[in-house]
Amino acid sequence: MITTEEAVNKLTKELRSDDGFYISYHHNIAMSFKDEFKNVLPDSDIEQYVIHNIANQAATNFMNRWVGSTKKNEWLVDQNWEPIKDKIIN
């Protein structure tokens, strides 16, 4: 029987080597955030692109910590993100 540590190590190795697998995990994490945001604050006046960008940045941060990567967030939308990005990320 495989141990939990072995399973996690195998999963981490696969996430590092398979971009499609990495992206699927990333997107599922980001969408979980977006879904929960909508559930908790359904009447929020925060623009959707801001929520989208925060969710994707959070997923990128999580995945990079997990797999020991420095991948950039490739899923930012809208040029208006740049002026507010530092306020949200830092």
ZIJOQUI-V235764 format. One record per residue. N is the residue number from 1. SS is DSSP state (H for helix, E for strand, C for the rest). PHI is phi in whole degrees, -180 to 180 (999 if undefined). OMEGA is omega in whole degrees, 0 to 359 (none if undefined). Layout:
N/SS/PHI/OMEGA  N/SS/PHI/OMEGA
This chain:
1/C/999/180  2/C/-79/178  3/C/-83/177  4/H/-60/180  5/H/-60/179  6/H/-64/180  7/H/-64/180  8/H/-65/178  9/H/-62/178  10/H/-64/179  11/H/-60/179  12/H/-61/179  13/H/-61/180  14/H/-67/178  15/H/-64/179  16/H/-70/188  17/H/-99/185  18/C/-119/183  19/H/-59/180  20/H/-64/178  21/H/-65/177  22/H/-57/182  23/H/-62/180  24/H/-64/176  25/H/-66/180  26/H/-55/184  27/H/-66/178  28/H/-65/177  29/H/-66/180  30/H/-61/181  31/H/-68/176  32/H/-61/177  33/H/-63/181  34/H/-61/179  35/H/-61/181  36/H/-68/177  37/H/-59/180  38/H/-64/179  39/H/-67/185  40/H/-81/183  41/C/-127/185  42/C/-64/182  43/C/-104/182  44/C/-61/176  45/C/-95/176  46/C/-70/183  47/C/-64/184  48/H/-60/181  49/H/-65/178  50/H/-69/178  51/H/-61/179  52/H/-58/182  53/H/-68/177  54/H/-63/180  55/H/-61/180  56/H/-70/177  57/H/-67/178  58/H/-62/179  59/H/-64/177  60/H/-62/179  61/H/-60/181  62/H/-61/183  63/H/-63/179  64/H/-63/177  65/H/-66/183  66/H/-64/187  67/H/-96/179  68/C/68/184  69/C/-113/173  70/C/-125/180  71/C/-61/177  72/C/-88/176  73/C/-74/183  74/C/-93/189  75/C/-115/176  76/C/-74/179  77/C/-122/172  78/C/73/180  79/C/-65/181  80/C/-68/180  81/H/-66/186  82/H/-55/182  83/H/-65/183  84/H/-105/185  85/H/-56/183  86/H/-63/179  87/H/-67/184  88/H/-88/187  89/H/-78/184  90/C/-92/none
